Amino acid sequence: MTLIEARGLGREFFVPKRSTFERSRTQTALAPTDLDIVEGSSVGIIGESGSGKSTLVRLLLGLDRPTTGTVTVDGRPVDAAASARSLHWLRRETGLVFQDPYASLDPRMTAGQIVREPLWALGIPGDHRERVREVLAQVGLEPEMGDRYPHEFSGGQRQRVALARAIVHRPRILVGDEPLSALDVTVRAQILDLLIELRRSTDLTLVLVSHDIGVVQNLCDTVVVMKDGRIVERGTTADVLLHPTHEYTKALLAAIPVIPGASGP
């Protein structure tokens, strides 16, 4: 079943004038795009900086208003211009993990308060304190760590807190916008293993924005390749990474450093 459907989805931004005599113009961040994401799938969106990856995700989540096109989630239209309260249904369906675990957590709140916030904001019924303890354990943290503040955690632990916040309300869709890029190699491997385990133990649909093709290879069954605001190639991970057809995809794969004697993607 198609869970997320985008049709003709596009986004343009006005470029400010640099002088009185310059004409107004717009810049295309995302050309009109069609995209279907099947429930239970894991989709990786790859491309260089400025390719439109994050713009596409923001539009899918109703965090930005498209210039053209529509988005539906589980058959319901997403209206980014609607009030925050009227989009509660969408926020319940989605969880988001940001790139920087240092900047995405409020330093004035304890980890428990940070994780519990979506439950309160979305009006989720039940014992919030017990749910927070449960989800902290699920991401590999001691429940007692909920009393600590973000500065008391390592980078990997902070990203575990961010992940706990993203899944505490049991969303159907988990979106990661470069969730591993700010972490060192060892911690990145730990969080990657955690995401793999979460996929195995839940029915999450995963949408992962990443420039790290190795992460996409390990986590995603489908790959979307973007360049200059357009999808230039899409398909199963094996097909796209092993048998790319577009020259840009071939260039991305060729740019991956390879250790002599090691196999590539």
C-alpha positions as CSV (number, residue, x, y, z in Angstrom):
1,M,0.0,0.0,0.0
2,T,1.3,3.5,-0.9
3,L,1.6,5.4,2.4
4,I,3.1,8.7,1.0
5,E,2.2,10.0,-2.4
6,A,3.6,13.1,-4.1
7,R,2.3,14.4,-7.4
8,G,3.9,17.3,-9.3
9,L,5.6,18.4,-6.1
10,G,7.8,21.5,-6.6
11,R,9.3,24.4,-4.7
12,E,10.7,27.7,-5.9
13,F,12.2,30.5,-3.8
14,F,12.4,34.2,-4.6
15,V,16.0,35.4,-4.9
16,P,16.5,38.8,-3.4
17,K,17.6,41.6,-5.7
18,R,21.3,42.7,-5.3
19,S,20.6,46.1,-6.9
20,T,17.7,48.4,-7.9
21,F,18.2,47.5,-11.5
22,E,18.2,43.8,-11.2
23,R,15.1,41.9,-12.1
24,S,13.3,39.7,-9.6
25,R,13.8,36.0,-10.2
26,T,13.2,32.7,-8.6
27,Q,15.3,29.7,-8.0
28,T,14.0,26.1,-8.3
29,A,14.9,24.0,-5.3
30,L,12.7,21.1,-6.4
31,A,11.3,20.7,-9.9
32,P,7.8,19.1,-10.2
33,T,8.3,15.6,-8.8
34,D,6.3,12.4,-8.4
35,L,7.2,10.0,-5.7
36,D,5.4,7.0,-4.0
37,I,6.6,5.5,-0.7
38,V,5.2,2.1,0.1
39,E,4.2,1.3,3.7
40,G,6.9,-0.7,5.5
41,S,9.6,0.2,3.0
42,S,12.9,1.9,3.6
43,V,13.8,4.7,1.1
44,G,17.1,6.4,0.8
45,I,17.4,9.8,-0.8
46,I,20.9,10.6,-2.0
47,G,22.7,13.4,-3.8
48,E,25.2,16.1,-3.3
49,S,24.5,19.3,-1.2
50,G,21.9,21.5,-2.9
51,S,20.3,18.6,-4.9
52,G,16.9,19.1,-3.3
53,K,16.9,16.2,-0.8
54,S,16.0,18.1,2.3
55,T,13.5,20.3,0.4
56,L,11.7,17.2,-0.8
57,V,11.5,15.8,2.7
58,R,10.3,19.1,4.2
59,L,7.4,19.2,1.7
60,L,6.5,15.5,2.4
61,L,6.3,16.3,6.1
62,G,4.3,19.5,5.7
63,L,7.1,21.6,7.1
64,D,7.2,23.8,4.0
65,R,4.6,24.9,1.5
66,P,5.0,23.6,-2.1
67,T,4.8,26.0,-5.1
68,T,3.2,23.3,-7.1
69,G,1.8,19.8,-6.6
70,T,0.3,17.8,-3.7
71,V,1.2,15.4,-1.0
72,T,-1.0,12.8,0.6
73,V,-0.2,10.6,3.6
74,D,-2.3,7.5,4.0
75,G,-4.8,9.1,1.6
76,R,-5.1,12.3,3.5
77,P,-4.0,15.6,1.9
78,V,-1.1,17.5,3.5
79,D,-1.7,21.2,3.7
80,A,1.4,23.0,4.9
81,A,-0.6,26.2,5.2
82,A,-3.0,24.7,7.7
83,S,-2.8,25.5,11.4
84,A,-0.5,23.4,13.6
85,R,-3.4,21.8,15.4
86,S,-5.0,20.7,12.2
87,L,-1.8,18.9,11.3
88,H,-1.6,16.9,14.5
89,W,-2.7,13.8,12.6
90,L,0.4,14.1,10.4
91,R,2.7,14.7,13.4
92,R,1.3,11.6,15.0
93,E,2.2,9.6,11.9
94,T,5.8,10.9,11.6
95,G,9.0,11.2,13.6
96,L,12.0,13.2,12.6
97,V,15.7,12.8,13.5
98,F,17.9,15.8,12.6
99,Q,21.5,15.8,11.6
100,D,23.1,17.5,14.6
101,P,22.4,15.9,18.0
102,Y,24.1,18.9,19.7
103,A,21.7,21.5,18.2
104,S,18.5,19.5,18.1
105,L,18.1,19.0,21.9
106,D,17.0,21.9,24.2
107,P,19.8,22.3,26.8
108,R,17.4,23.5,29.4
109,M,15.4,20.3,29.4
110,T,16.3,16.9,30.8
111,A,16.4,13.9,28.4
112,G,13.1,12.7,29.9
113,Q,11.4,16.0,29.3
114,I,12.7,16.1,25.7
115,V,11.5,12.6,24.9
116,R,8.1,13.2,26.7
117,E,7.4,16.4,24.8
118,P,5.7,14.8,21.7
119,L,3.4,12.8,24.0
120,W,2.3,16.0,25.6
121,A,2.1,18.2,22.5
122,L,0.1,15.6,20.5
123,G,-2.2,14.7,23.4
124,I,-1.2,11.0,23.4
125,P,-3.0,9.2,26.2
126,G,-1.4,6.8,28.7
127,D,1.3,6.9,31.3
128,H,3.9,9.2,29.8
129,R,6.6,8.6,32.4
130,E,6.5,4.9,31.8
131,R,6.5,5.3,28.0
132,V,9.6,7.4,28.3
133,R,11.4,4.8,30.4
134,E,10.3,2.2,27.9
135,V,11.6,4.0,24.8
136,L,14.9,5.0,26.4
137,A,15.6,1.4,27.1
138,Q,14.5,0.6,23.5
139,V,17.3,2.9,22.1
140,G,19.9,1.5,24.4
141,L,19.9,4.0,27.3
142,E,19.3,3.4,31.0
143,P,15.9,4.7,32.0
144,E,17.5,6.6,34.8
145,M,19.4,8.7,32.2
146,G,16.1,10.6,31.7
147,D,17.1,12.8,34.6
148,R,20.3,14.1,32.8
149,Y,20.7,17.1,30.7
150,P,22.0,17.0,27.1
151,H,25.5,18.3,28.0
152,E,25.9,15.2,30.2
153,F,25.7,12.9,27.2
154,S,28.1,11.9,24.5
155,G,27.3,12.6,20.9
156,G,26.1,9.1,20.3
157,Q,23.9,9.2,23.4
158,R,22.4,12.5,22.4
159,Q,21.4,11.0,19.0
160,R,19.8,8.1,20.9
161,V,17.8,10.6,22.9
162,A,16.8,12.3,19.6
163,L,15.8,8.9,18.2
164,A,13.8,8.1,21.3
165,R,11.9,11.5,20.9
166,A,11.2,10.6,17.3
167,I,9.6,7.2,18.0
168,V,8.1,7.8,21.5
169,H,4.6,8.4,20.1
170,R,4.8,5.3,17.9
171,P,4.8,6.9,14.5
172,R,4.3,4.9,11.3
173,I,7.0,7.0,9.4
174,L,10.5,7.7,10.6
175,V,12.4,10.4,8.7
176,G,16.2,10.9,9.2
177,D,17.8,14.0,7.7
178,E,21.5,13.1,7.7
179,P,21.1,11.5,11.2
180,L,24.6,10.0,11.2
181,S,26.8,12.5,9.5
182,A,27.7,14.5,12.7
183,L,28.9,11.3,14.5
184,D,32.3,9.7,14.5
185,V,32.7,6.3,12.7
186,T,32.4,4.1,15.8
187,V,29.2,5.9,17.1
188,R,27.8,6.0,13.6
189,A,28.0,2.2,13.4
190,Q,26.2,1.9,16.7
191,I,23.3,4.1,15.7
192,L,23.2,2.4,12.3
193,D,22.8,-1.0,14.1
194,L,20.1,0.5,16.3
195,L,18.1,1.8,13.3
196,I,18.4,-1.7,11.7
197,E,17.1,-3.3,14.8
198,L,14.2,-0.8,15.1
199,R,13.2,-1.6,11.5
200,R,13.2,-5.3,12.3
201,S,11.2,-4.9,15.5
202,T,8.6,-2.4,14.3
203,D,6.6,-1.7,11.1
204,L,8.3,1.7,10.6
205,T,8.4,3.2,7.1
206,L,11.9,4.8,6.9
207,V,12.8,7.8,4.8
208,L,16.5,8.5,5.0
209,V,18.3,11.5,3.5
210,S,22.0,10.9,3.4
211,H,25.1,11.6,1.4
212,D,26.6,8.4,2.9
213,I,25.9,5.7,0.3
214,G,27.2,3.0,2.7
215,V,24.5,3.9,5.2
216,V,21.8,3.8,2.5
217,Q,23.1,0.5,1.3
218,N,22.7,-1.0,4.8
219,L,19.4,0.5,5.7
220,C,17.4,1.0,2.6
221,D,15.7,-1.3,0.1
222,T,14.9,1.5,-2.4
223,V,17.1,4.4,-3.5
224,V,16.2,7.8,-5.0
225,V,19.0,9.8,-6.6
226,M,18.6,13.6,-6.9
227,K,20.5,16.3,-8.8
228,D,19.7,19.9,-9.2
229,G,16.2,19.5,-7.7
230,R,15.2,16.5,-9.8
231,I,15.0,12.8,-9.4
232,V,17.4,11.4,-12.0
233,E,17.3,7.7,-11.0
234,R,15.3,5.5,-8.7
235,G,15.0,1.7,-8.1
236,T,15.9,-1.0,-5.7
237,T,19.2,-0.5,-3.8
238,A,20.9,-3.4,-5.5
239,D,19.9,-2.2,-9.0
240,V,20.9,1.4,-8.5
241,L,24.1,0.9,-6.6
242,L,25.4,-2.1,-8.6
243,H,24.0,-1.2,-12.0
244,P,23.5,2.5,-12.2
245,T,22.1,3.9,-15.5
246,H,22.4,7.7,-15.0
247,E,25.8,9.3,-15.4
248,Y,25.3,11.3,-12.2
249,T,24.7,8.1,-10.2
250,K,27.8,6.6,-11.7
251,A,29.8,9.7,-10.8
252,L,28.6,9.5,-7.1
253,L,29.6,5.9,-6.9
254,A,32.9,6.5,-8.5
255,A,33.7,9.2,-5.9
256,I,33.4,6.8,-3.0
257,P,36.9,6.1,-1.5
258,V,37.8,2.5,-1.8
259,I,40.4,0.7,0.3
260,P,42.6,-1.5,-1.9
261,G,41.4,-5.1,-1.7
262,A,38.0,-4.1,-0.3
263,S,34.8,-4.4,-2.3
264,G,32.6,-1.4,-3.1
265,P,28.8,-1.0,-2.8
